[in-house]
Amino acid sequence: MLIPFIKMNAQGNDFVILDYFAPELVTLKELNYSSLALEVCRPHFGIGADGLVLLKPSTEFDAQMIIFNADGSQAEMCGSALRCVTWLLYKKTEKREFEILTDSGVKKCQVNNDKTITANLGLPKMLKRKYNAEGFTGDLIEIGNPHFIVWQNNSDDDPHIKYGPLLEHHQGFPDTVNVHFAYLINRNEIAIKIWEKGCGATFACGTGASATVYSGIINGFLDNEVKVNMPGGTVKISATAQGYLLSGEVYETFQGVFKWRI
């Protein structure tokens, strides 16, 4: 089976996107997307990506986004992927504002004059504050999906590689969790290292950046406008009463056709 795709990335968070607005995919039968995600996301043997994203028409909104992690599990939300599909919709319509249906609700997105994308991820929720897991104390926050935020003083090592898998599957997180080790630079700038559930270590995580800023604000050492440095690049988080706004660049890497041997 031949499956047309678009490869995109946001600060190194990369995705294989199936655009169901395209004529080539409209007639394609429903697939086992979990199995397809496992195949296309594999580095070296597949295309290589953090996730498989479906961009589909919606009867009520501008589009619907569905995302599968690299391990085949379905994700509730992804801020990086949301900005990528917003760019594709902009290219099709030249509109600048969109409402996109996700598994965690409808998200409002816009294309800015400098061509960066802003996504309103909604308001975060503190599920557990100063929770102890595997010897670390952190905040468990939900913003479309769950994140465990651990603040540290030293950013020289890579604790997300060593402890990310343990924390992801800790008994206190029955649905598993994304893990972020965060480092304060000043009241308007931080750095994070990322372990995403279902993916492993990644270069970026938009919802994770937002959750980390929320944790910093709640704990009293961040302001409402924060630059977040991640291994793959930088985003800006603006905390507003209407939601947390995630802004940053996205890029279309290439297009192609994947030959799925099923």
C-alpha positions, 0 to 999 in steps of 0.5 A: 500500500502506498501512503502519501505523507508530509514530514514536518518538525517543530523545534525538532519534534518531528511528525509524519502527517497524513493530510486527509484533505488531499485527494490522494488520501480521501479515498484511502480506506481506514487503516490500523493507525497504531500499527502504521505509527510503529512502522513509519516512526521507526528510525532507519527502517521507517521514515523516523518521527516522534509521532503519526498525525492525522489531519482530517476534515471536521463538520463543525470546525476547521479540522480535526487532529488525531495523533499516535505516538511512536510506540503506537499508543494514541496521544491526547494532545500535542502542541507541536503537532497542533502548530504543524497542522495549523501551518498546513491549513494556512497554506491551503486556505490563507486564513490565519485563525483556526479551530482544530478539534483534538482528543482534549477539546477544540484548540484555537490557533493562529498564524502570526505576521512573522509566520510563527504559529500560536496555539492556545492550549487552554488552562493547565490543571495542577493534579499533584503538587510536590509529589514524590516519585522515584526519589524526585519531587515534582508537580503533576500537571495536565494540559491536554495530557499529563506532565511531571515537572522536576526542577533542578539546579544543574543542567549539565547531565541528562537525567531524562535519559536515566530516569525518564523511563522509570518516572513514565511508568511510576505507579503513581501515574497509572496512565503513564506521564511525560517527564520534564527536568527544568532549569531556571535561568531567570524569571522570563527564561528556562531550559527543559530536558524532555522524556515523552511517554510513548516516544522517549527522549525528544527535542521538544514538547509544546504542552510540556513547555507550557506545563513547566511554565505553569509549574514555575508560576505556581511556585513563584519564580516565573513571570507570565511571559517565558522563553523556553529553551529545549534541545531542538529550539526555543518557544515562547509561552504566554500565560493568560486568563484565556489559556496558555499560548504556545508560539514558535516556528514550524517547518515542512521537511519533505513530502513522500510516499510510504510503501506499507507492506501489510 
